[in-house]
Amino acid sequence: MPASPLALPPVRLLPADVLAGQALAAPLLDRALRLTRWTGEERRVDGMGELLDDELAAAVEVLGLTGDEATADAAQAWGVAVDTGLLVLEIEEEAEESTPPGEAAGRAVPGELYARIGADGSGDGADPHDVLDLWLGALECALAEATAPDYDNLPGDPDGDGEAVSAEEADRDAEAEAELLDAALVNLYALSAMEDGRAEEGANGAGEGEGTGTDGGPAVPLPVLAASLVLPEEEAEQPSEEVLEEVTAVMLGLDEHFRLLEATGLVAYTPMDDALVEEADDEGAVPLGGGPDEPDEEEIARYGAVRLTPLGVYGVRERLTDAGVPAPVLGDLAGADADDLLGALGSYPDHAVRIEAEAWLARREPGKAAAQLLAAAQGDGADGPTRRLVCQQVLALLGAQAEPAVRDVLDDPRLGGLARVWLSERNAPDVPAPTTDMVYWLTIDTIAAQLAADEDAGELASLVTELVARHEEFFADAWRVEHPATAAVLEAIGRLHPDRPTAKASRKAAFKARSRH
């Protein structure tokens, strides 16, 4: 899986033993384990390690498979058993080279991994991490198969230019298809993390078990997922015919892939209506709604929908971390020091900040925790405003035991304003009034943190308007504030403030601040 440039939000993972149980129940791994158990001491294989025809027919019966794909499904399960090490091939090199396909060249025997998973292959009593490693291996086999080129059926002249598709071109197409599938899985993963946050908010006052992430990610309509991979934002309202055809092609490819991958336990998938697939094959694009013909829920359901299972969330995260992509898990920061906590939480959504903060505070005495947080919130670096905003969010979870540590920073030029806000919100006595310099510094710091968070422009404009309205002479003095972000904040106010004279005054103040330095 290629490294993603996105900052992925943290996800919630189920315990390893629960995930292992889901892995063992996934149809593909279950079949591979059953075939390994059926193998007994050995089974005959050809030079490629594949079952002979009569053995493959017996395997279909053992697995109880029926339908047009029964033989292919049994062969896939056998391949997974071999590729993951559940089965070990014993084929002499000479026999491998000289034996015709379909004739016995050696044997397959259960491997050491199968013994670790359980004497009967059930996984009962096995180390959950061994089971999950096995499942990840099976998943990689299925992903490779889903996007592998079909060399036996290469198109002769797909473009009408008199040139057949070469194996090299097929390889390039397969690589592009694999990258597209990876991107789709990352999008689903990010949606899973964000949906977990909405579920967390919705669980306030809800029944037990809601908001726990036990269902995996949200169900995403296939056109929405395909469009997220293809459609530029500026064309989202009125996509061209060419773009619609590209979205359709991606939908059809994803439909085929997800049908194959559902047996891994990675996704739960409702496939596209076969009639729509045929329509797309005939016309190049399927209607995606919009305008007066926007489809209702029943029509939307015909396009298919997919979600990551909890096991799928785990699997995609493992693939991301293997590729070097930071993919945090909720609870990871409970043992971090205050400096690392504030540094990490700056990029987390609000629900994740609260969950991580509560876990971090649960391990510490409130007074010492407050002192550590305030010490870590110092500094004039570019991330300073964000760190102080996060510090304020975490301190908001503490009660009276944190008060002495908060009062200790009342005279600090960077933290004094924050401390006064915290004390005032708790109706603490004897809270000294802030100086004008402290008020202005806190205002600049707060807006700088919101700008760094890349908040919604409308929300930022409201914040700016509210903060500036509190101080009539703000622009007359704000340009003198000794804060690294003063000029940048004043320029942002000039862009965002709805009142033109105020915006002009802010731009003038920004010019003064830059000239001063």
N, C-alpha and C positions, 0 to 999 in steps of 0.2 A: 504494500500500500504506500503510495507516494506521500511525502510530508505535506501537510496542509498548512497554508499561511494563516489560517484562521486561529483565533484564540478560542479554543473550545471550552464551553462551560463545564463545570464538574457534574458528574453523574452519580446516581445512587446505585450501588451494586448489591444484589442479594448475597447472603452468606454462601461460602464456597460449597458447603454440603448441599444446599438447596439447588444451586446451579448445577452441581454434579448430577443430582437426581434428574434435572431437566435434560441434561446432556444424554444420559442413559436412555431416557424415554424418546429422544429424537429418532424418527424412523430410520434414517440412514445409519447412525451408529448402532442402533438396536439390531438392524439386519446384519451389519458387519460382525457384531459379537455373536449373533446366532449362527452365522455361517462358520465362524471360527470354532464354535462349540461342535457344530455338525462335522467339521473336518476330522475331528477325533485325532488319531495318531498321524494321519496323512491323507492327502487327496492328490490325485494325478493332475498335472498341469502341462501345458505345452511350453515351447521355448520362451514365450513372452510372459509366462506365469499365469496365464488365463486358464480357467476351467475348460475341460474337454466338453464337447456338445452334450453327451449323456449326463455328465456331472452337472453342467449348468442347468439342464432340464430338471434334475433332481433338486438343485438349489432353489429353483423357482417354487417347487412344491413345498420344500421345507419352510420357505418364507411365507407360503400361502398367498403368493402374488397372482393376480389375474389381470386380464386386459392386454392391450397392445404393447404397453411398456413393461410388462412383467419381466421379460428376459433381460431387457436393458437395465432395469432396476436391480435385478439380481447380480448382473455383471458389474454394475457400479459398486454395489455393496462388497463384492469380492475384491474389487480393485482397492477400495478403501481399507479393507482388512490387510491387504498386502502392503500398501503404501504406508500405512501407519505403524507397521511392525506387529500387529496382532498375529499375522501369519508370516512365516519366514520361508523363502523359496530355497530349495536345494536342487539346483540344476547344474550339471557339469557343463563346462564351457564348450566342450566338443559337441555335446547333445544340443545345447542352445543354438549353435551355429548350423548344425546339420539336420536337425529334425524339422520336417515340414510343419507349417502352421496347422493346429488342430490335432496333432498327434502328441502322445505322451513323451515329454522330454525330461521330466523330473517330478518333484513332489512339493507340496506346501505343507508345513507343519506349524502348530501353534508356537508362538514365540514367547520370550520371557515377559513381554509386556502383558500378554493375555493372562499369564499366571499372576501378575501383580494386580490386575483388575479384578480377579476373582476366579476361583477354581471352576465355577460354572458359567463365568462370563457375565454374571448378573451385575457385578459392581458392588454387591453388598460387602461392606467392610473394607472396601478399597479406599486409599487415600483420595480425597476429593480432587486434589490437585493433579494426581495421576490421571483421573478420569477427564478432567478439563483439558489437560494437555493432549490426551487422546482425541477428544472432541475437536480441539483446534486443528489437529492434523487432518481429521476427516473433513473439516470445513475447508481447509486449503485445497484438498483434493477436489471437492465439489466446485469451489470457485474457479479452479484451473479448468475443470471440465466444462463449466458453463460458458466460458469465453474462448475455448480452444477452437482453432480453425478446423474445418472439416476438409482435410486434404483429398478425401475420396470423392468429394462432390464440389470441386471448385467450378465456379461459373465459367462458361466458355467465352462469352463476350458480353458482359453485363452492360457496358456503356455503348455498345453498337459501333465501336471504333475499330473493330477487326482484331482486337487484342484480347487474349484470354488472361484471366487473373493468375498470376504466378504464385508459387508457394511463399515467396518473399512478401508479396503484397498481402496475401492472406495473413501472414504473421503480423504485419503492421496493423492491419484491420483488427486482429484479435487483441493486440496490445492496446489499441485505442479503446476497444470495447471494454477491456479489463479496467482501464483507467476511469472510464465513464461509470462503470458499476461501482468502483471504489468511491467515486465522488458521490454517487447516490447514497451509498451506505453512510458516508460521513454526514451528509445532509440529514438523513434519518436519525443519526446519532445525536447531532446537535438539537434537533427537534425533541428528542427524548429527554434531554437535559432540561430544555426550556419548559416542556410540558410537565415535568416533575415539579418545577417551581410553581406552575399554576395549580397543580393538584395539591401542593402543600398549602397554598393560600386558601383553596377551596375546602381544605380539610378542617379549617378552624371551626369548631363546633359541629363537625361532621362525625359520622360513625367511625368506629375503630377500623383501621385497615385502609381508610382512604388516604390518598396522598403519599403512599409508601413506595410507589414506583414498582409494585409487584406485577403490573401488567406490561411492563416495557414501555415502548414509545407510543405516540398517538398514531391512529390510522391515517395515512396520508393518501388522498386520491392520486392515482397514477399520473393524470395530466398535470397536477400541481408539482409532483416530484420531477417529472420530465421537463416542465417549463423552468423549474429552478436551475436546471443544468444547461439550458439552452437559451432562454429568453432574456435579452438585455432588459434592464429595468425600464429604459425609456420606451421600449416597444411592448410593455406589458399590457397597455390598454388596447392598442390597435396593431397586433403583430401582422407582418406581411405573410403572403401565401407561402413564400419560401420558408419562412421561420416556422409556420404551422406544419409544413411537411417535415421539417427537421424534428419538431416536437413529436410528431406522430411516429417517426422512425425510432426515436429514443424510447417512446412508450412501448412500441412493439418489441424492441430489444429487451427492455426491462421486464416486460410481461413474460417473455420466454425465460429470462434468467431467474426471476422470482418463482416461477412454477417449478424450476429445477431445485432451487435452494430451499424451498419450504421444508423438504424432507430432512434438512440439516438441523432444523430447530432455530436457525438464524432469524427467520422472518415468519410472520403470519400473513398470508396473502390471499386476497380475494381476486381471482384472475379477471382479466377483461372478458367481456361477452364475446364469444366466438364470432358472432355476426358482425360485431364492430371490427374484429381483426380482419375478417374477409373484406369488409368495406374499405378498410385502410389499404389492404393489398391491391384492391381494384382502383381506388381513386387517389392514392398517395397521401391523403390526409383525412382524419376523422374530425367532425365538428366538435370544437372544444367549448362551446357555449359562448355567452356574451351577448349583449344587446337584447332585443325582444325575444330571442329564442334561447335565452339562458335556461339550462336544464334544471328540472326539479331533482329532489334527492334520489328518487327511484332511477332517473336517467343517469345521474352522476355515478350511482353504484355500478352501472354497466361498464364503466371505464376501469374498474378495478381499484383496489386500495391495498396498501402495504404498511406494516409497522414492524419495528424491531421487537423481538421478544426480550425478556430480561436476559436470557442467555445470549441473544444477539447483541445487546448492549455490551455485555462482557466481552464477546468475541471481537466486535469492532474496536473496542478500546485496546484489547491486546494487540491487534494488528497495528493500531495507531502508535502505541508505545514502542513496538518493535521497529517501526519506521522512524522513530526519534521524535514523534509529535507529542508535545505535552498534553496529557489527557487526564486531568485531576479527578479524584474520587472524593465525594463528600466524606469527611471524617479524617482525611489524610493529614490535616493541619493540627490535629488535637495535641500532638507532641512537639510542635514547632515552637521556636522562641518568638517573642513579640515582634521582633524586627521582620522575620520571615512571614509571620501572620499578616501584618499590615501590607507587606509587599505583594503577597499573593491575592488578598481579598479585594484589592483595587480593581481587578478585572472580573470579579465574580458578580453574578446577578444578586439582587437583594435577598432572595430567599436563601441562597447558598451562603451569603455573608452571615445571616442569622444562625443557620445550622452549624456552620464552622465555629462561629464565635461562642455559641452555647457549649459546644463540645470542648473548646479550648478553655473556657472559664470553669467548666466543671472539674477540671484537674488542678485548679489553683485557688489559693486563698484570695478573696476579692481585693483586699487592700494591696497586696503585692502585685496582683495582676494589673490593677489600675496604674500603679507606679511603673511597671514594665511597659505598658502600652503608651503612656505619656512620654517616657524616655525614647521609645522607638518612633514617636511622632515628630520629633525634632528634625531640623535640617532644612536647608534651602535648595535641595536638589529639585529637579523637574517633577519628581513624583511626590514632593513634600505635601502639596495641598491634598492630593488623593489620600496619602497616608493619614493626614489629620482628619479627613472626612470619615475614613474607615475607623479610626480610633474613636471618634465621636459615636459612631454606630455601635461599636462594641461596648463602650462605656455606658451607653444607654441601657444595657442589660444588667448593670450593677446597681446595687442599692446603697444604703447608708454606710456600709463598711468601706466603700471606696472614697468616702468624703475626705478623710485626711490627705490621701494622695492627691486628690484633685485640688484641695486648698493649697498644697505645696507649690503649685505652678501658677497661682493667681498673678504673680508679678512677672511671669515669663512673657516676653513680648510676642512669642509665637503661640503660646498655649493659654495665655490669660483669658482671652475672649472665649475660647472653647470652655474653659473651666467655669466662667461666670454663667454661661448658658446652661451647663449641666447642673450647677447649684440652683439656679433660678427655677429650672423646670421641676425641682424637688422641693421648692419653697423653703430652701435652707436659709437660716438667719444670717445676718451680718455679711451679705454679699456686697463687696465694694463696687461702686459704679465704675464702668470702664472709662478710660480716657478716650478722647476723640481719635487719637492715633490708633488705639487698640481697636476701636469700632471699625475704622476704615481698613485697617490691616485684615481684620477678620472677614470683612465684606469682600475684599480682593481675593483672599485665600479661598473663600467659599465658592465664588464664581469660577476661579481657576480650576478648582476640583471638578466642578460640573462640566466645564469646557473639556477637561481631559477625559471625562467619561463619555464624551460625544453624545450627550443627551439630545432628546428631541428638541428641534429648534423652537417650537411653540412653548414647550415647558421652560426652556432656558430664557426665552423672552419674558415670560411671566415672572421668573425668579429675578431677573435683572431689574425689571420694572419695580417689583416689590422692594428689593434691597435699596435701590437708588432713591425711591420715594421717601424712605425713612430719614434721609439726610439732605436738607435743602441745599447746603453748600458743598455737596459731595465733590463736584468737579473742580471747585475752586481749590480744594486741598488734596484730592485723591492722587493727583499726579506726583505729589511729594512722598507718597507712601513707600517706605523702604521694603519693597517686596519684589522678588525677581520677576513676577508675572504682572506687575502693575501696568506696563504699557500694553501688553497683549490683552489684558482684561478690559482696559478702557477702549481699545479698538473693537473688541467683541461687543461691548455695550453699544458702540456706535453703529454696529451692523444690526443688532438685535432689538434695540429700543424702538417701540412704535411711534414715539413722539419725535418729530423731526428736529426741533430746536434742541431737545435733550441729546439726541444722537449726535448732532453737530458739536455740542459742547463736549461730549465724550471724546470725539475724534481730536478736538483741539487739545484736550487734556492728555490724550495719548501722545500727541506730537511733543508736548512739553516734557512728558516723562522720558521719551526717547532722547530728546535734546539734552536733558539734564545729565544723561550718562554718556 
